[in-house]
């Protein structure tokens, strides 16, 4: 199955899409990877969903990526005597550790680390920013805050702190158990929530030990401030625009999205644009015009993947949402302006052999109008560098490692195929030509360019380019 677009689609699974038949329909409609949100899944559900996805993978013969999204710390206020209170601008309310039900004057904040971290002037956002306060008097035992934007406060509403760096791990005990379960189920990516600093990635990487790709979710201002360091340590980035839009001015989010997308393109790290892309399709069979433009913008920017959340997990029209996103992406990539925009944003190659080979492969393929660029990649590194070039020609990533092909399903433009390792150089070229024909990228008389490392089976040794002619029997003619 060949997609008619380069950007990938990541669809979240949930009550509306947790049956094998529906997952298969989502895949046929355009989903390249599936996300399992551990905020709403237990380990039994995780195992069941992974098994169903792998069964579809075997039936279709296509590698399918799986992303497990760890919940992260959830900061919430306590309860109220009457379940809720109404607050108005200018009101004062104290946050403390007293477990007694809250009143109009005070409420419990069961997070001592937050009480210790808050400083006068820091903003406190509750219920996705519907209630906004500013800290006035702070101590490790209690914080008095003034209401800036009022509304209704009710039991256990979530709390965000855009100005405060909290000295706790991004991983909870639940996250550690979920991470171990994800690794045991051989998923391909884990997405880490509540990332504030590069150190937050250290623990998950220590546990993962390379067995799963680590995706950092950028959803806090502190992460944006240290973006370069976080990108350096992560294997991929997710732009979690929902939480980001709560903790930062809404008008700043589009610019931050572009900043993150371009930073990831420079480093060759995959980037996912997420949250509310087709939000209205939770309840309606068609999106708004603004949502279509939002999806299109991410595609024009060269994002590796675009994500559906509640639209595919809990909405009334999960299949239609994926099909709509697929249609938008295909149309954008056919736009005559698309190639010019992608090319204008192309980063300079880094001074490495892999980047020099990838640059040369792109230039040769485009200059000679070759049918495809084919790269052999065991670890995935060669595929990532080939995609970083955003070539106009298709990229086929061949790997003898199932896990590598599945992980690369996230990456822009890579059509991944699991194949046996080549015996020698001639077998490698013949195999590449046959697969290009079988996967409908080339026909007899076409030419392809192949990149690989010599000697074969040496990770990180990409050092060879070869132009091959596809003969009438599908083998190499040169």
Protein Blocks (a to p, Z undefined) as FASTA:
>chain_A
ZZfbfbdcdddddfklmcfklmmmmmmnopabdcddfklccfklmmmmmmmmmmmmmmno
pacddddddebjaddddddfkopacddehiacdddfbfbdcdfkbccdfbfklmmmpcgh
iacdeehhlaccddfbdcfkbccdddfbgcdddehiacddfkbccdbdfbdfklmmmmmm
mmmnopabdcdehiabfklmmmmmmmnnopaccddddfbfklmmmmmmmmmmpmbdcddf
klmmmmpcfklmmmmmmmmmmmmmmnopacddeehklmmlmmpcbdcfklmmmmmmmmmn
opabdcdfklmmmmmblmlmmmmmmmmmmmmmmpmklmmmmmmmpccddddfklmmmmmm
mmmmmmnopabdcdddfkommmmmmmmnopabdcddddfbfklmmmmmmpghiacddddd
dfblmlmmmmmmmmmmmnopacehiacdddddddehiehiacbdcdddddfkopafZZ
